[in-house]
């Protein structure tokens, strides 16, 4: 313990911990906004830290490399080699001090964001614990790698090269995880870094295979790094690579190759909370009174249709941020993804969103644009509303003069038909939307009944 206290005082351990706390908190504040969704769920909060880690990780490795060069810079490498005290004991104290300080700082940073969620009235559950474990293991093992590199390669360029290389690995891994479809394949190697750009949702967490694979890899990497740090011969250094090699093989066999298997719904956040026939996820329970009132009003108006829906549900599927909401003739699904979010709207705005498409959600992925489909949603909402009204999710269509003119022309042709014909057209359009048929054809049915 004496050696550990000495290393805490004379090494860069405390500075490294301070870097994690200050840079992590600063980057989280810079890359997120006041409306960020992580503040509603503790699991989302810790997952959101994975993006700032791209910067923190590089700084931590750079500091560790600099610390690992200490003996060489002081010219005492041969002196310590000649002492009877085993080198691994002294180096173990150094490694424990620096990696321990970084690990404690990482835990404090995670605890701070969880506390922010708790004091802000958000949902706190045990779902964030595996994410904290992988973050701590990732940063601690990176410290050990940095110390080993600094000891083995004591060159003035080693620190900047290690820092830049780590940042490049982080950004490359982040780009490798960018997908457009849930079925897209990703690089398994990209999952073996502590960096991840969290999706814009407060319902998800990483899957168990991802957590287990990362934990296995970071543990093996840390063991190898410490053995490299303490080894005195080239044979010992070669043998030290074995734990990392075995961990890499194990991790690659565990982590998934498809993006849809990387993220899963947080079981606590995604639990349904209901008011009669209207349900939302637990993390959005504060919006239930507004959604329930709007949902009951919408269901009452949709009841005039054949095979009318009888319930309203939030779509809590894991890939809802990349795909169109689920559809069911008996359930009106609300998408919790996209901008603006339906669950943040007023009661009347939510009612219009539920009526748009005759109770069938959009066939387009969140944040995508389909002008024909937007026109269909305006006309069908106008049928139940008794006239056109702005849809909060389709403001671009409403505020653009040319697009608004197209909606007005479609509405004029639709409203010129008899009430029975209007109803028949809406019924046909609803059936087509349930199977996501071409939106232009659906609009033509509403305008001309064919």
FIZA-184590 format. One line per field, with one value per residue (C-alpha): residue in one letter; residue number from 1; y, z, x. Coordinates in steps of 0.25 Angstrom, whole numbers, always signed. Layout:
% FIZA-184590
residu	c(A / ...)
num	c(NUM / ...)
c2	c(Y / ...)
c3	c(Z / ...)
c1	c(X / ...)
% end
This chain:
% FIZA-184590
residu	c(X / X / X / X / X / X / X / X / X / X / X / X / X / X / X / X / X / X / X / X / X / X / X / X / X / X / X / X / X / X / X / X / X / X / X / X / X / X / X / X / X / X / X / X / X / X / X / X / X / X / X / X / X / X / X / X / X / X / X / X / X / X / X / X / X / X / X / X / X / X / X / X / X / X / X / X / X / X / X / X / X / X / X / X / X / X / X / X / X / X / X / X / X / X / X / X / X / X / X / X / X / X / X / X / X / X / X / X / X / X / X / X / X / X / X / X / X / X / X / X / X / X / X / X / X / X / X / X / X / X / X / X / X / X / X / X / X / X / X / X / X / X / X / X / X / X / X / X / X / X / X / X / X / X / X / X / X / X / X / X / X / X / X / X / X / X / X / X / X / X / X / X / X / X / X / X / X / X / X / X / X / X / X / X / X / X / X / X / X / X / X / X / X / X / X / X / X / X / X / X / X / X / X / X / X / X / X / X / X / X / X / X / X / X / X / X / X / X / X / X / X / X / X / X / X / X / X / X / X / X / X / X / X / X / X / X / X / X / X / X / X / X / X / X / X / X / X / X / X / X / X / X / X / X / X / X / X / X / X / X / X / X / X / X / X / X / X / X / X / X / X / X / X / X / X / X / X / X / X / X / X / X / X / X / X / X / X / X / X / X / X / X / X / X / X / X / X / X / X / X / X / X / X / X / X / X / X / X / X / X / X / X / X / X / X / X / X / X / X / X / X / X / X / X / X / X / X / X / X / X / X / X / X / X / X / X / X / X / X / X / X / X / X / X / X / X / X / X / X / X / X / X / X / X / X / X / X / X / X / X / X / X / X / X / X / X / X / X / X / X / X / X / X / X / X / X / X / X / X / X / X / X / X / X / X / X / X / X / X / X / X / X / X / X / X / X / X / X / X / X / X / X / X / X / X / X / X / X / X / X / X / X / X / X / X / X / X / X / X / X / X / X / X / X / X / X / X / X / X / X / X / X / X / X / X / X / X / X / X / X / X / X / X / X / X / X / X / X / X / X)
num	c(1 / 2 / 3 / 4 / 5 / 6 / 7 / 8 / 9 / 10 / 11 / 12 / 13 / 14 / 15 / 16 / 17 / 18 / 19 / 20 / 21 / 22 / 23 / 24 / 25 / 26 / 27 / 28 / 29 / 30 / 31 / 32 / 33 / 34 / 35 / 36 / 37 / 38 / 39 / 40 / 41 / 42 / 43 / 44 / 45 / 46 / 47 / 48 / 49 / 50 / 51 / 52 / 53 / 54 / 55 / 56 / 57 / 58 / 59 / 60 / 61 / 62 / 63 / 64 / 65 / 66 / 67 / 68 / 69 / 70 / 71 / 72 / 73 / 74 / 75 / 76 / 77 / 78 / 79 / 80 / 81 / 82 / 83 / 84 / 85 / 86 / 87 / 88 / 89 / 90 / 91 / 92 / 93 / 94 / 95 / 96 / 97 / 98 / 99 / 100 / 101 / 102 / 103 / 104 / 105 / 106 / 107 / 108 / 109 / 110 / 111 / 112 / 113 / 114 / 115 / 116 / 117 / 118 / 119 / 120 / 121 / 122 / 123 / 124 / 125 / 126 / 127 / 128 / 129 / 130 / 131 / 132 / 133 / 134 / 135 / 136 / 137 / 138 / 139 / 140 / 141 / 142 / 143 / 144 / 145 / 146 / 147 / 148 / 149 / 150 / 151 / 152 / 153 / 154 / 155 / 156 / 157 / 158 / 159 / 160 / 161 / 162 / 163 / 164 / 165 / 166 / 167 / 168 / 169 / 170 / 171 / 172 / 173 / 174 / 175 / 176 / 177 / 178 / 179 / 180 / 181 / 182 / 183 / 184 / 185 / 186 / 187 / 188 / 189 / 190 / 191 / 192 / 193 / 194 / 195 / 196 / 197 / 198 / 199 / 200 / 201 / 202 / 203 / 204 / 205 / 206 / 207 / 208 / 209 / 210 / 211 / 212 / 213 / 214 / 215 / 216 / 217 / 218 / 219 / 220 / 221 / 222 / 223 / 224 / 225 / 226 / 227 / 228 / 229 / 230 / 231 / 232 / 233 / 234 / 235 / 236 / 237 / 238 / 239 / 240 / 241 / 242 / 243 / 244 / 245 / 246 / 247 / 248 / 249 / 250 / 251 / 252 / 253 / 254 / 255 / 256 / 257 / 258 / 259 / 260 / 261 / 262 / 263 / 264 / 265 / 266 / 267 / 268 / 269 / 270 / 271 / 272 / 273 / 274 / 275 / 276 / 277 / 278 / 279 / 280 / 281 / 282 / 283 / 284 / 285 / 286 / 287 / 288 / 289 / 290 / 291 / 292 / 293 / 294 / 295 / 296 / 297 / 298 / 299 / 300 / 301 / 302 / 303 / 304 / 305 / 306 / 307 / 308 / 309 / 310 / 311 / 312 / 313 / 314 / 315 / 316 / 317 / 318 / 319 / 320 / 321 / 322 / 323 / 324 / 325 / 326 / 327 / 328 / 329 / 330 / 331 / 332 / 333 / 334 / 335 / 336 / 337 / 338 / 339 / 340 / 341 / 342 / 343 / 344 / 345 / 346 / 347 / 348 / 349 / 350 / 351 / 352 / 353 / 354 / 355 / 356 / 357 / 358 / 359 / 360 / 361 / 362 / 363 / 364 / 365 / 366 / 367 / 368 / 369 / 370 / 371 / 372 / 373 / 374 / 375 / 376 / 377 / 378 / 379 / 380 / 381 / 382 / 383 / 384 / 385 / 386 / 387 / 388 / 389 / 390 / 391 / 392 / 393 / 394 / 395 / 396 / 397 / 398 / 399 / 400 / 401 / 402 / 403 / 404 / 405 / 406 / 407 / 408 / 409 / 410 / 411 / 412 / 413 / 414 / 415 / 416 / 417 / 418 / 419 / 420 / 421 / 422 / 423 / 424 / 425 / 426 / 427 / 428 / 429 / 430 / 431 / 432 / 433 / 434 / 435 / 436 / 437 / 438 / 439 / 440 / 441 / 442 / 443 / 444 / 445 / 446 / 447 / 448 / 449 / 450)
c2	c(+0 / +9 / +8 / +10 / +23 / +28 / +25 / +33 / +45 / +45 / +39 / +44 / +35 / +47 / +55 / +44 / +42 / +57 / +57 / +46 / +54 / +67 / +64 / +53 / +63 / +74 / +66 / +60 / +74 / +78 / +67 / +66 / +77 / +81 / +72 / +60 / +47 / +41 / +50 / +41 / +28 / +24 / +13 / +23 / +33 / +23 / +18 / +33 / +34 / +24 / +36 / +45 / +33 / +35 / +47 / +43 / +29 / +36 / +46 / +34 / +26 / +38 / +41 / +26 / +25 / +37 / +31 / +18 / +26 / +31 / +22 / +24 / +39 / +39 / +29 / +19 / +7 / +0 / +4 / -2 / -15 / -17 / -16 / -29 / -24 / -31 / -21 / -26 / -21 / -7 / -6 / -13 / -1 / +9 / +1 / +0 / +15 / +20 / +9 / +10 / +25 / +25 / +14 / +22 / +34 / +26 / +21 / +35 / +40 / +29 / +32 / +47 / +45 / +34 / +44 / +55 / +46 / +43 / +57 / +61 / +51 / +41 / +26 / +19 / +4 / -6 / -7 / +3 / -6 / -15 / -2 / +4 / -9 / -9 / +6 / +4 / -9 / -2 / +10 / +2 / -7 / +4 / +10 / -2 / -3 / +11 / +8 / -4 / +4 / +15 / +6 / -2 / +9 / +21 / +31 / +45 / +42 / +31 / +39 / +47 / +35 / +27 / +38 / +40 / +25 / +23 / +35 / +29 / +15 / +21 / +29 / +18 / +9 / +19 / +20 / +5 / +4 / +14 / +7 / +10 / -3 / -13 / -24 / -17 / -25 / -18 / -21 / -29 / -22 / -9 / -14 / -17 / -2 / +6 / +15 / +15 / +26 / +23 / +24 / +35 / +28 / +25 / +11 / +3 / -3 / -12 / -27 / -37 / -43 / -29 / -27 / -41 / -40 / -26 / -30 / -43 / -34 / -23 / -33 / -41 / -28 / -23 / -36 / -36 / -21 / -23 / -35 / -27 / -16 / -26 / -35 / -34 / -43 / -44 / -58 / -53 / -42 / -52 / -61 / -48 / -47 / -60 / -55 / -44 / -54 / -63 / -52 / -47 / -60 / -62 / -48 / -49 / -62 / -55 / -41 / -41 / -37 / -31 / -18 / -23 / -32 / -21 / -13 / -18 / -11 / -8 / -17 / -7 / +5 / -2 / -8 / -4 / +6 / +7 / +15 / +7 / +4 / +14 / +9 / +16 / +11 / +13 / +23 / +32 / +29 / +44 / +46 / +36 / +46 / +54 / +42 / +34 / +46 / +48 / +33 / +31 / +43 / +37 / +23 / +28 / +35 / +23 / +14 / +18 / +10 / -5 / -14 / -1 / -1 / -3 / +1 / +11 / +6 / +12 / +5 / +0 / -10 / -9 / -4 / +6 / +17 / +11 / +5 / +9 / +7 / -6 / -7 / -15 / -13 / -14 / -5 / +9 / +9 / +22 / +24 / +29 / +32 / +44 / +59 / +64 / +53 / +50 / +47 / +62 / +68 / +74 / +66 / +72 / +69 / +55 / +53 / +58 / +49 / +37 / +40 / +42 / +30 / +26 / +20 / +14 / +20 / +24 / +14 / +22 / +21 / +33 / +46 / +42 / +49 / +44 / +55 / +46 / +39 / +53 / +57 / +44 / +47 / +61 / +57 / +45 / +53 / +64 / +54 / +51 / +66 / +72 / +80 / +81 / +84 / +85 / +72 / +74 / +63 / +69 / +84 / +84 / +80 / +90 / +102 / +100 / +108 / +98 / +86 / +92 / +95 / +80 / +76 / +86 / +81 / +67 / +71 / +79 / +66 / +58 / +67 / +68 / +54 / +50 / +46 / +31 / +32 / +39 / +28 / +17 / +24 / +25 / +11 / +6 / +16 / +10 / -5 / +0 / +7 / -6 / -13 / -1 / +0 / +11 / +25 / +31 / +21 / +23 / +38 / +35 / +26 / +38 / +48 / +40 / +27 / +18)
c3	c(+0 / +3 / -12 / -17 / -9 / -14 / -28 / -26 / -22 / -32 / -44 / -54 / -48 / -42 / -54 / -63 / -54 / -55 / -70 / -70 / -61 / -68 / -82 / -81 / -75 / -84 / -97 / -93 / -91 / -104 / -113 / -106 / -105 / -95 / -101 / -101 / -98 / -89 / -78 / -77 / -74 / -66 / -76 / -88 / -80 / -78 / -93 / -97 / -91 / -101 / -112 / -103 / -100 / -114 / -109 / -94 / -99 / -107 / -96 / -86 / -95 / -98 / -83 / -80 / -91 / -85 / -71 / -76 / -82 / -68 / -65 / -78 / -78 / -64 / -69 / -57 / -65 / -63 / -48 / -45 / -53 / -44 / -31 / -24 / -23 / -34 / -45 / -46 / -32 / -34 / -48 / -42 / -32 / -44 / -52 / -40 / -37 / -51 / -56 / -42 / -43 / -57 / -53 / -41 / -49 / -60 / -49 / -43 / -57 / -59 / -46 / -49 / -61 / -54 / -43 / -53 / -58 / -44 / -40 / -53 / -50 / -60 / -59 / -52 / -53 / -52 / -67 / -67 / -58 / -70 / -78 / -66 / -65 / -80 / -79 / -67 / -72 / -86 / -80 / -69 / -80 / -89 / -78 / -76 / -91 / -91 / -80 / -87 / -100 / -93 / -86 / -98 / -108 / -101 / -113 / -113 / -124 / -117 / -109 / -121 / -130 / -119 / -117 / -131 / -134 / -123 / -128 / -142 / -137 / -129 / -141 / -150 / -141 / -139 / -155 / -156 / -147 / -155 / -162 / -170 / -168 / -156 / -165 / -169 / -165 / -156 / -153 / -141 / -138 / -137 / -125 / -118 / -114 / -103 / -113 / -119 / -124 / -117 / -125 / -123 / -113 / -98 / -99 / -103 / -97 / -103 / -104 / -94 / -105 / -107 / -93 / -91 / -103 / -99 / -84 / -89 / -99 / -89 / -78 / -87 / -93 / -79 / -75 / -87 / -85 / -71 / -74 / -85 / -75 / -65 / -75 / -76 / -88 / -102 / -99 / -88 / -96 / -107 / -97 / -91 / -104 / -102 / -93 / -103 / -114 / -107 / -102 / -117 / -122 / -111 / -112 / -128 / -126 / -116 / -122 / -133 / -147 / -150 / -145 / -141 / -131 / -125 / -118 / -110 / -102 / -88 / -81 / -70 / -79 / -90 / -80 / -84 / -75 / -79 / -77 / -82 / -97 / -98 / -94 / -94 / -89 / -75 / -78 / -85 / -74 / -71 / -84 / -82 / -78 / -91 / -100 / -93 / -95 / -110 / -112 / -107 / -115 / -128 / -125 / -124 / -138 / -144 / -139 / -151 / -160 / -162 / -154 / -146 / -137 / -122 / -116 / -116 / -113 / -113 / -123 / -114 / -124 / -123 / -137 / -137 / -139 / -153 / -158 / -160 / -148 / -147 / -152 / -148 / -152 / -137 / -132 / -135 / -132 / -128 / -132 / -121 / -131 / -141 / -140 / -135 / -126 / -125 / -110 / -107 / -115 / -109 / -108 / -120 / -128 / -123 / -127 / -141 / -143 / -139 / -149 / -160 / -169 / -163 / -151 / -159 / -156 / -167 / -176 / -176 / -166 / -156 / -161 / -175 / -185 / -194 / -200 / -206 / -192 / -185 / -194 / -191 / -176 / -178 / -186 / -176 / -164 / -170 / -173 / -158 / -153 / -162 / -170 / -172 / -160 / -158 / -155 / -145 / -151 / -166 / -164 / -176 / -185 / -178 / -178 / -193 / -202 / -214 / -205 / -198 / -211 / -215 / -202 / -204 / -218 / -213 / -202 / -211 / -220 / -208 / -201 / -214 / -213 / -206 / -191 / -194 / -205 / -196 / -185 / -196 / -201 / -187 / -184 / -197 / -194 / -180 / -185 / -195 / -184 / -175 / -186 / -189 / -204 / -212 / -206 / -219 / -223 / -209 / -211 / -225 / -218 / -208 / -220 / -230 / -224 / -233)
c1	c(+0 / +12 / +17 / +3 / +2 / +15 / +11 / -2 / +6 / +18 / +11 / +1 / -10 / -18 / -16 / -21 / -34 / -36 / -35 / -46 / -55 / -53 / -52 / -63 / -73 / -69 / -70 / -83 / -88 / -83 / -88 / -102 / -113 / -123 / -134 / -125 / -132 / -122 / -127 / -140 / -133 / -120 / -117 / -118 / -109 / -98 / -99 / -98 / -84 / -79 / -78 / -70 / -61 / -55 / -47 / -45 / -40 / -29 / -25 / -24 / -15 / -6 / -4 / -2 / +9 / +16 / +15 / +21 / +33 / +37 / +48 / +55 / +53 / +60 / +71 / +69 / +64 / +77 / +78 / +64 / +67 / +79 / +71 / +67 / +53 / +45 / +41 / +27 / +25 / +29 / +22 / +10 / +9 / +10 / -1 / -10 / -9 / -12 / -22 / -29 / -30 / -36 / -45 / -50 / -52 / -60 / -69 / -71 / -74 / -84 / -90 / -91 / -100 / -108 / -110 / -114 / -125 / -130 / -131 / -137 / -149 / -144 / -144 / -133 / -131 / -120 / -119 / -107 / -98 / -93 / -90 / -82 / -74 / -70 / -66 / -57 / -51 / -48 / -42 / -34 / -28 / -25 / -17 / -9 / -7 / -2 / +8 / +14 / +15 / +23 / +32 / +35 / +36 / +42 / +43 / +39 / +29 / +22 / +12 / +7 / +6 / -1 / -11 / -14 / -15 / -25 / -33 / -33 / -37 / -49 / -54 / -52 / -60 / -71 / -72 / -72 / -85 / -92 / -104 / -116 / -124 / -125 / -120 / -107 / -95 / -84 / -70 / -68 / -55 / -62 / -70 / -56 / -54 / -61 / -67 / -81 / -90 / -103 / -116 / -126 / -135 / -136 / -141 / -129 / -116 / -106 / -109 / -102 / -93 / -87 / -85 / -79 / -70 / -65 / -62 / -55 / -46 / -43 / -39 / -30 / -24 / -21 / -15 / -6 / -2 / +2 / +10 / +17 / +20 / +27 / +34 / +49 / +52 / +47 / +42 / +34 / +28 / +24 / +17 / +10 / +2 / -5 / -16 / -20 / -20 / -29 / -38 / -39 / -43 / -53 / -59 / -60 / -68 / -78 / -81 / -91 / -89 / -103 / -106 / -120 / -113 / -105 / -116 / -128 / -139 / -136 / -146 / -150 / -151 / -159 / -169 / -183 / -191 / -206 / -218 / -229 / -226 / -215 / -201 / -187 / -173 / -170 / -159 / -170 / -180 / -180 / -187 / -198 / -209 / -207 / -206 / -217 / -227 / -223 / -223 / -237 / -242 / -235 / -241 / -255 / -254 / -247 / -258 / -267 / -258 / -259 / -249 / -246 / -234 / -237 / -224 / -212 / -198 / -184 / -175 / -164 / -157 / -142 / -140 / -151 / -141 / -137 / -150 / -165 / -174 / -181 / -195 / -207 / -221 / -225 / -214 / -210 / -195 / -188 / -173 / -164 / -153 / -152 / -153 / -162 / -166 / -181 / -180 / -175 / -187 / -199 / -212 / -219 / -206 / -205 / -219 / -217 / -204 / -212 / -223 / -214 / -213 / -227 / -220 / -208 / -194 / -184 / -178 / -165 / -153 / -152 / -146 / -148 / -157 / -168 / -176 / -187 / -189 / -189 / -201 / -208 / -206 / -212 / -224 / -228 / -226 / -234 / -246 / -247 / -244 / -254 / -243 / -229 / -220 / -205 / -198 / -187 / -179 / -181 / -178 / -169 / -181 / -190 / -181 / -176 / -184 / -183 / -185 / -196 / -203 / -202 / -209 / -220 / -222 / -223 / -233 / -242 / -243 / -245 / -256 / -263 / -268 / -280 / -279 / -281 / -270 / -261 / -262 / -260 / -247 / -242 / -245 / -238 / -226 / -225 / -224 / -213 / -205 / -206 / -198 / -189 / -194 / -188 / -192 / -195 / -205 / -211 / -212 / -219 / -229 / -233 / -234 / -241 / -245 / -238)
% end
